[in-house]
Amino acid sequence: MLSLILVLACALGLVLGVPAIRRALITGRIFRVYRKVLPSMSETERDALEAGTVWWEGELFRGNPDWAKLHAYPAPKLTPEEQSFLDQECNEACRLVDDWKVSHEDYDMSAEAWQYIKDKGFLGMIIPKRYGGLEFSAFAHSQVVTRLSTRSSALAVSVMVPNSLGPAELLLHYGTEEQKNHYLPRLAKGLEIPAFALTSPWAGSDAASIPDVGIVCKGMWQGKEVVGMRVTWDKRYITLGPICTILGLAFHLYDPDGLLGDKKHIGITCALVPWDTPGVETRRRLFPLNAMFMNGPTRGKDVFMPLDFIIGGQAMAGHGWRMLMECLAAGRSISLPSSNTGMSQVTARTVGAYARVRSQFKMAIGRFEGVEEALGRIGGNTWLNDAVRRMTAGAIDLGEKPSVVSAIAKYHVTERARQIVNDGMDVIGGKGICLGPSNFLGRAYQQIPIGITVEGANILTRSLILFGQGAIRCHPFVLREMHAAKNPNVAQGFVDFDQALFAHVKFVIGNGARAFVGGLTGASVFAAPSNVAPETRRYYQQMTRFSAAFAFLADVSMLTLGGALKRREKLSARLGDILAMLYLASAALKRYEDEGRQAADAPFMHWAVQDSLFKAQQAFDGVIANFPGAAMRKLLRRVLFPFGAACTAPADRLGRDIAKAMIEPSATRDRLTALVHLPQNEHEPVGTLEAALSATIDAEPIDAKIRTAMKGGALRDNPDANVRDLAEAAFAAGLVTAAEHAVLRRRDALRDVVVHVDDFPMDFGQAQQAESALTPLQRAAA
Ligand SMILES: Cc1cc2nc3c(=O)[nH]c(=O)nc-3n(C[C@H](O)[C@H](O)[C@H](O)COP(=O)(O)OP(=O)(O)OC[C@H]3O[C@@H](n4cnc5c(N)ncnc54)[C@H](O)[C@@H]3O)c2cc1C
């Protein structure tokens, strides 16, 4: 028997170990089949898949993350200039914007606020100083957007969009010198307002299929006949479109008469079109969930424009899609992760305070376990969102263009922000529902779906991008195999394929074995890094185990389902969830180390990591339970989870610790909500809440004293001893001193402002509606 095994092992070793034999017996067949089944990819698909770089997610995909690498990434920091901008200019911009006035009275930010953000360079944060821009780091840019988002979506989005994927970003990378010298200084100072128009009514998520076209032709431009383009488009949802002065426009360019060369369909092309070019229509408006940032449609029919309008000039005609894909990661890493972290922070701060100020059943609502549970989620998710935002912005500052990570950050921060805002709304009850100047959360609740939809709608991002692109980009061998199979030099392709394939086989076996041993030993077989906080070491072991299990499961899924995996979106989405949860947990661990292991923040870190790992485990479960073939399901379960579940959801105790930290002033609460704009007066909802929170805490011992007296019979049958008038009754009865009475009165005054909602005259809004129903001529006549 032993000799038989030895003979078989030698034969296998010979077949696999000697390339010539292996290629003849194994690789040849696989290579032929693989070349046949490999789906052909359009240029746009290839550009989308191959754009950007692979960063930390690559480590997670390989099954054995190098934790030293994670902690070697520098912690993002602001320069003194950036810090001062955040403290001064950002706060002043916030002060100038009153979200209620913007959304219910003026339908736009005030002229003063617009002028301020233009003059101070908010619209040119990504533009280098040599063009007059602020040249901020990605982290600083993210800090600014986060802070502005805690005040007003109109303000945040108006600043965010010019600094995201659009004219400035595209010009910086692809513009001709002439275009850069002309536009960048003007964009930096807000003399030009940019918008970028890609989406059409017929092509949203599938943006490469836009029906908008440009035809190369001759035409008159500034008195001379030139070769140019006749462009027709119909776009919608274009942010800043109604007020833009330069419109970035994407369309398919055709050259039917061969004026530029042999190619008839040149491809997607991006041009910069001044808004006043004859035939350009931009000045209409949409109301995205009544967020008052400018957004609208744009149209043009046979608009003639010179080839110089193409970003990068004629040389870049047809390269628009690649340009967009290559630049997508930077903006996507910053805009939505930052704005939604801002919403998360302001929710955590205000709802935490409200939960202490608002009492029911003689107790602050934040102390009821049910509310505590929601507060725990708000706090844990907010801390995690910020961790993800920081780490992802940090990647951009390291020169990465992390396409998969940016999609993870966009998807998961916006989804967690949605959970945070929903939880917040539940906690504050009717206060959040009735809109008015003193409602601090209802507008965020209204607008949260915007972040879910833009920059890659979330369902699509989760179902197609996270794993679909991740598997090809992050996997150490899949892209190599694909390139080898497509190599026009078939002989060389065959050799490359053989090398990649057998390295891949070893990789799969290695990950499967490690995942299995990890499962058998509860991950204790994996070494945790020695230089991390002792209380986190166990997490590194579990994450190494999950990373190996994920790498193995990813390969088994690709092998079993092949091209069909693209259609099996529910499986692909869950695989993407595992990768994403490992990224989120990494961000949480990194934040904890970067911030010096703040002991008081430990519950937030534990909650964030445990929640991410638990959700990763649920995603594993989902993939295995729905994997095709009962035998495969059984095998996968045995290999990956031999003893069943590996981790549990965050314990109630952690949620309680978090909730406690959220309902009282502390350094932890300040760190959690560090970017919230705090108005320095008590006439703004956030300022009032801050004051009411400290007044409530001052009053609590006095309340306790009154309650004790009441238990002894004081104030019995006194009609004034009710929830509203108790302070007065207690003072009148001599239960509290004058000084104590003053403390109670201040608390009561602030509490009453906080718990009230705004009411309006019956005809509220009708006057404005009647006016806007008039045409400008009718209005002038009236
Ligand atoms: C407020 C706002 C601002 C915007 N700003 C701009 C801008 O400045 N410039 C610009 O060009 N565009 C802009 N957009 C467009 C935005 O990027 C698109 O709305 C977005 O890409 C989705 O397109 P859609 O709304 O047409 O949805 P659809 O593409 O119709 O998608 C509908 C649903 O189907 C899902 N879906 C689609 N395909 C798949 C798939 N293969 N698998 C799984 N699910 C799928 C999507 O996830 C979504 O849930 C903006 C949109 C809004 C609402």
PDBQT file of the ligand as one rigid body, heavy atoms in Angstrom, charges set to zero:
ROOT
HETATM    1  C1  LIG A 801     -28.809  63.724  -7.099  1.00  0.00    +0.000 C 
HETATM    2  C2  LIG A 801     -28.074  63.090  -8.220  1.00  0.00    +0.000 A 
HETATM    3  C3  LIG A 801     -26.911  63.675  -8.683  1.00  0.00    +0.000 A 
HETATM    4  C4  LIG A 801     -26.248  63.143  -9.784  1.00  0.00    +0.000 A 
HETATM    5  N1  LIG A 801     -25.174  63.812 -10.321  1.00  0.00    +0.000 NA
HETATM    6  C5  LIG A 801     -24.697  63.400 -11.531  1.00  0.00    +0.000 A 
HETATM    7  C6  LIG A 801     -23.733  64.186 -12.239  1.00  0.00    +0.000 A 
HETATM    8  O1  LIG A 801     -23.290  65.236 -11.772  1.00  0.00    +0.000 OA
HETATM    9  N2  LIG A 801     -23.327  63.746 -13.444  1.00  0.00    +0.000 N 
HETATM   10  C7  LIG A 801     -23.789  62.597 -14.000  1.00  0.00    +0.000 A 
HETATM   11  O2  LIG A 801     -23.391  62.253 -15.101  1.00  0.00    +0.000 OA
HETATM   12  N3  LIG A 801     -24.671  61.806 -13.337  1.00  0.00    +0.000 NA
HETATM   13  C8  LIG A 801     -25.143  62.193 -12.132  1.00  0.00    +0.000 A 
HETATM   14  N4  LIG A 801     -26.076  61.416 -11.465  1.00  0.00    +0.000 N 
HETATM   15  C9  LIG A 801     -26.467  60.146 -12.022  1.00  0.00    +0.000 C 
HETATM   16  C10 LIG A 801     -26.130  58.975 -11.146  1.00  0.00    +0.000 C 
HETATM   17  O3  LIG A 801     -24.782  58.676 -11.202  1.00  0.00    +0.000 OA
HETATM   18  C11 LIG A 801     -27.053  57.855 -11.660  1.00  0.00    +0.000 C 
HETATM   19  O4  LIG A 801     -28.329  58.169 -11.144  1.00  0.00    +0.000 OA
HETATM   20  C12 LIG A 801     -26.674  56.531 -11.229  1.00  0.00    +0.000 C 
HETATM   21  O5  LIG A 801     -25.586  56.112 -11.952  1.00  0.00    +0.000 OA
HETATM   22  C13 LIG A 801     -27.791  55.504 -11.400  1.00  0.00    +0.000 C 
HETATM   23  O6  LIG A 801     -28.475  55.606 -12.608  1.00  0.00    +0.000 OA
HETATM   24  P1  LIG A 801     -30.070  55.587 -12.624  1.00  0.00    +0.000 P 
HETATM   25  O7  LIG A 801     -30.557  56.517 -11.601  1.00  0.00    +0.000 OA
HETATM   26  O8  LIG A 801     -30.493  55.812 -14.012  1.00  0.00    +0.000 OA
HETATM   27  O9  LIG A 801     -30.450  54.129 -12.140  1.00  0.00    +0.000 OA
HETATM   28  P2  LIG A 801     -30.519  52.791 -13.014  1.00  0.00    +0.000 P 
HETATM   29  O10 LIG A 801     -29.261  52.623 -13.776  1.00  0.00    +0.000 OA
HETATM   30  O11 LIG A 801     -31.796  52.764 -13.752  1.00  0.00    +0.000 OA
HETATM   31  O12 LIG A 801     -30.525  51.708 -11.876  1.00  0.00    +0.000 OA
HETATM   32  C14 LIG A 801     -31.706  51.381 -11.150  1.00  0.00    +0.000 C 
HETATM   33  C15 LIG A 801     -31.382  50.284 -10.147  1.00  0.00    +0.000 C 
HETATM   34  O13 LIG A 801     -30.917  49.123 -10.817  1.00  0.00    +0.000 OA
HETATM   35  C16 LIG A 801     -29.695  48.705 -10.256  1.00  0.00    +0.000 C 
HETATM   36  N5  LIG A 801     -28.888  48.083 -11.299  1.00  0.00    +0.000 N 
HETATM   37  C17 LIG A 801     -28.594  48.529 -12.542  1.00  0.00    +0.000 A 
HETATM   38  N6  LIG A 801     -27.828  47.645 -13.189  1.00  0.00    +0.000 NA
HETATM   39  C18 LIG A 801     -27.623  46.610 -12.349  1.00  0.00    +0.000 A 
HETATM   40  C19 LIG A 801     -26.903  45.394 -12.417  1.00  0.00    +0.000 A 
HETATM   41  N7  LIG A 801     -26.235  45.032 -13.487  1.00  0.00    +0.000 N 
HETATM   42  N8  LIG A 801     -26.911  44.591 -11.333  1.00  0.00    +0.000 NA
HETATM   43  C20 LIG A 801     -27.587  44.925 -10.224  1.00  0.00    +0.000 A 
HETATM   44  N9  LIG A 801     -28.270  46.053 -10.106  1.00  0.00    +0.000 NA
HETATM   45  C21 LIG A 801     -28.292  46.892 -11.146  1.00  0.00    +0.000 A 
HETATM   46  C22 LIG A 801     -29.052  49.953  -9.696  1.00  0.00    +0.000 C 
HETATM   47  O14 LIG A 801     -28.171  49.623  -8.651  1.00  0.00    +0.000 OA
HETATM   48  C23 LIG A 801     -30.278  50.701  -9.190  1.00  0.00    +0.000 C 
HETATM   49  O15 LIG A 801     -30.599  50.221  -7.921  1.00  0.00    +0.000 OA
HETATM   50  C24 LIG A 801     -26.725  61.937 -10.353  1.00  0.00    +0.000 A 
HETATM   51  C25 LIG A 801     -27.871  61.323  -9.861  1.00  0.00    +0.000 A 
HETATM   52  C26 LIG A 801     -28.564  61.891  -8.820  1.00  0.00    +0.000 A 
HETATM   53  C27 LIG A 801     -29.811  61.236  -8.350  1.00  0.00    +0.000 C 
ENDROOT
TORSDOF 0
